[in-house]
Amino acid sequence: MYQPKKYKKQDPDYISKFIEKHPFATVVLKGERMLATHIPVLIDKTSKDFKLYAHIANFNEMLPFLKDGVEVLLIFQGAHAMSHLLGMKKRI
């Protein structure tokens, strides 16, 4: 996933606080084809490295592909807006 250097966050404290504030994630993995689902995620910060916990429905087509060692991408999004559009007047 492309991350411009000026926006890339490496600080674990920043990342864990962001996840706590925005705990809804998009999970992406490669099954027989690309699969994605939206899920709530809990964070456990009691260890040196935080751990993430989540669940999906038993009938989610992603379930058979979630095995130990499988690579997944979790995308957490905060509030977003195109700031240059915020000041525009409504056009009719």
N, C-alpha and C positions, 0 to 999 in steps of 0.2 A: 504494500500500500504506500503510495507516494506521500511523503511527509516533508515539506520544506523545512530546512534547518531552523529557521527563525520560529517555527511553531512546534517543533519536536520537543517533547517533554521527557526527561530522563529521571527526574527526581521522584523516588518512590512515594514520598509523603504527598507531593502534589497529585500524583496519579491516584493514590488511594482516596484522598479527599474528593477528587473529581468523581470517582466511581460511587462513593457514598452519596454524593449530591445528585448524581445522574445514574441510577442503578439499572436502567433499562438498556439492554444491549442487543445488537444484531449479531448473531452467530453465523459464521460462514464456514463451510467445509466442502471438500470434494468427495462425493459419494460416487454413484454411477454417473452423476452429473453434478454441477455446482448446486449446493443447497444452502438455504438461509432461513433463519427464523428469528423472531423477536422474543426475548426472554428477560425476566427480572433476574438480577444477579446480586448475591450477598457477598460481602468481603470480610475476611477474617484477618485482622492485622496483628494477631498475637505472636506470630513467628517472625523471624528476621525478614523473610520475604513474605508478603501477604499472599493469601490463598483466596480463590474465587469459588463460590458455590452457586449452582443453578440447577434447574430441572426442566425437562421438556415432557410433553404428553407422551404416553405409551404409544399412541398412534402416529406420532410425528415420524415422517419418512427418514429423518436424520438418525433416529435411534440405532438402527443396526450398524451404522458407521462410527458411532462413538465408542471407541475402544481405547485401552491404555496405549499411550504413545501417539495417538492420532493428532495431527496438527489442525488446529482450528483458529480462526480469526474472530476476535470479539471487537466490535466497534461500539464505543460509547460516545454519544453525542450530547453536548450541552445545549444551552440556549444558542440559537443562531439567527442571524438576520443579515441582510445585505445593507450595511450601514449607509451606503450612498443612496439607498432608496427610501430611507426613513424620513427624510425631509421633503420628499416629493409630494406635491399636492395631488389630490384625486382628480383625474382627468375624465371628462365625460365625452 
